[in-house]
């Protein structure tokens, strides 16, 4: 407990899934939280934190809008006195259309939210953190950004972009005391992936979900949140510029068929 005592954290995509789980965990560990999401449910995230005795501000807005992102970062400073942690988590899946059915418009939408929105969060968080000479920026990438087979084309490309953003930004921030890292989740049950789980349950094949990873199960948002907490905390003080897979071991191997006698 109290891993983030006295710190201020901003979480995008905080209305549900990984973002909500992370905002709640950060607050439980002592952080004051600014929760940003375009969905109205972000108010509920902040309300849960406050009802538990924590400090939280909810802000509704598009995390790919530069004005909204800049205003959210400023809100952290005005409401809580600074910014120590920024978790750029907001994203969309973009669906799973075949190659020749993809359009430039769909690519632009996915890249705007998943990659440009992440860049904006990192940029405006760093502007505050560099002045403080400290801070941790965390970005949600994906195992889909590591190799093919875990997402649609625009989604996978956007998450590969997030990984590159983290690597290049870490070097751009050399000597500032600001760290930036990415988390690459595997299959996690969130609002974005819920159709996959619902379809499997409808078919009676729920037990097969996650069967390709050595843990042979899907993950929970709270399991990603715990990695985010580590990267947000001083325990990860020498971790920088990394893309860390939290995927049950999926990315450790090429897909294989497990033989059972």
Residue, then its C-alpha position, 0 to 999 in steps of 0.5 A: x500500500x501507499x506505493x504512490x503516496x503523494x503522487x499525481x497520476x493522469x490516466x486516459x481511457x479511464x472509463x472502463x477496462x485497463x484504464x479504469x482498473x489502473x486509475x482505481x489501483x493508483x488511487x488505492x496506492x495513494x495517488x491523486x488521479x485525473x481520469x480522462x475519457x470520452x465516455x460518461x462512465x469516467x465520472x463513475x471511476x472518479x466517484x468510486x475513488x472519492x467514495x473510498x477516501x481518495x482524490x480524483x477529478x474526472x474529465x470528459x473529452x477526446x484523448x486524441x484532441x490536442x486541446x483536451x489533452x493539454x487541458x487535462x494535464x493542466x488540470x492535474x497541476x491546478x487540482x493537485x499541484x503537479x504530475x508524476x505519472x501519465x498513463x496514456x491508455x486510451x485506444x480503439x480496436x478498429x475491427x478486423x477487416x481483410x486487407x483489401x477492405x481496409x480504407x484510409x479513413x479507418x486507418x486515420x481514425x485508429x492512428x489518430x486515437x491509438x498513436x497520435x493521442x498517445x504522442x500528445x499525452x506523452x508530449x504534454x506530460x513531459x512538458x510538466x515532468x521535465x520542469x520537475x526533473x522527474x516523472x513516469x510516462x506509461x503507454x498501452x501498446x499491444x502484443x499486436x505491435x510486436x508481430x502479426x496475428x493479434x489484431x487488425x492491420x491498422x490496430x497492429x500498426x498503431x501499436x507498433x508505432x506506440x512502441x517506437x514512440x516510447x523508444x524514441x521519446x526515451x532518448x529524446x528525454x535523455x538527462x531529464x529524469x523522465x522515464x517512458x515505457x510501454x505495456x504490451x497486453x495480450x488478450x485481456x477482457x475489456x470493453x474493446x475485446x468483449x465481442x470476442x469473449x461473448x462470441x466464444x461463450x455463445x458458441x460454448x468455446x469459452x474454455x479455448x480463450x487464451x489457449x495459445x499462451x502458456x498460461x492458457x487463459x485470457x488476462x484481466x484488466x487488473x493484471x495490466x494495472x499491476x504492471x502499470x503500477x510498477x512502472x509508475x512507482x520508484x521500484x522501476x526507477x531504472x526501467x526506461x524505453x521498454x515495451x513489456x509484454x504482459x500476455x501469459x507468455x504468448x509473445x515468447x513463441x511462434x504459434x504452436x499446436x500443443x499435442x496432448x496424448 
